[in-house]
């Protein structure tokens, strides 16, 4: 196995650089000299109904306002203007269904359906600033619903379709959302899954009744019944055939969407993104980092239920008027060639995926990509977690044929778009290290006191200057301040430093290597989960006294969830309780958060002040040398936990 960093370097080929959207490294200097006006470059990619005069208003920091006096509509920018520019027959979305079905939406098709659905939503009483929850799998109606909401100025809150009824209800309540768009069900590996009963269960949990739109995704053999206030999507569209809706003029700072993500507290946080700054930043990074051109066919494989799918599956590519591929299925159904076959058939130019997927491809073997003509690919990207050099090189050789640069992009739900990565036509790639901060972005790795650490040493990854894609707030302003700005800022001197929650180090060339989360957020195979969220689901199970959850990362894998639990008096830590714990997590969050291992222990390791020492459990889970255990109140428990782990 290749060691974590083998020191190899790769440069983009002259063939790539010649055609790249950005090939001149002077952009870094230019942005530095001209900050924050440099961000006009991003805003200029959009069409504004009212041009902005001010680029950045810092007076209410950390509630920064980008392009504060500008006005625009995101749906207009992603749809109408491409139609008006004579590109109405250009493909906007190429959709590949799970069962081999396909649909293409041109910009004209998109225009038509987005308008009809926007009219329908209005007809159902959705008003400007009402939050519409969208609980759909990867079907074209998902981006259409998002754009329809944006058109009428209703922020959307997309909840990943794999979340449970409980998780959906929590998010709807938190956002005060009284409108839901869902479907009857969806296909997974050829089987039909019921989505509507999950949605119905969530609705039962709400205080007020919600208006619901149901997309009929499954074939006739799987019927569903619509209750009062539940409407069929197709019928709504049909009843508004040909109707258009004037895009609502939104202030740049108005909310485009809310996206719930896990934080350090139990409840998921509603990350609020603005219309102007967010859209400008997702378009600019799509153009600059993913090198997307309007004539490209581009594929971001992330589910739109997460931020990557929002920024790089929907808003970035559609704002640029390119063709975005959307795939409903899994990468190994009907067989392990599925993705390569889609790339070949659609002649995909740029492919953006996650390291966890790449590691699965590697395991399956190179014969699958080798069997397909992938020569249309020009650029590859990754996001979601650090990519180990071995996976990087496999991706480079077997998918990119040694010719496509790879952008390893570090960013977060909160940052709205990419923050750290090489520019593909400019920077040397160092597998395992994401790269330098993007032009205009200022990253500092600091110690506990907020002082920059020396080159090569690890510390906390912070951003000490605002950027257009940044979250506007959380649904709770106090929490916004607490989560991101309280740790390293100096409010008395009006110095605001954003804390990402990640650890990192910076090398002598200014390249950032991201080391992973240092807070109570888990990153499991590209899904972001909170320890508290999972732990509270585990302790809700009858018989469980206490629980702690950590991530196991053996063998360089994307991570597995290990739940340590102690039982209440009179309960046995047996197979039955283990099953109940797994089911409890599935009900509270969703199957993707299911613990891979449940280990019963008489007690959890605690400090003298009674805090659970998760770090120690993490070392045990990963069979690493244990750090200092002398601060434990109950050091004898360590041996017992290790033994329990071996027995399990
Ligand atoms: C991790 C996904 C290393 C990181 C866009 C971050 C990464 C969290 C990378 C955000 C990368 C994302 N290298 N780690 N290239 N990209 N991460 O909010 O821990 O789902 O804080 O956003 O993923 O996850 P989120």
Boltz pocket constraint, residues with backbone or C-beta under 6 A from the ligand:
constraints:
  - pocket:
      binder: B
      contacts: [[A, 261], [A, 306], [A, 307], [A, 308], [A, 382], [A, 383], [A, 384], [A, 385], [A, 386], [A, 387], [A, 408], [A, 409], [A, 410], [A, 411], [A, 412], [A, 413], [A, 414], [A, 420], [A, 434], [A, 500], [A, 501], [A, 502], [A, 514], [A, 515], [A, 516], [A, 517], [A, 523], [A, 526], [A, 527], [A, 528]]
      max_distance: 6.0
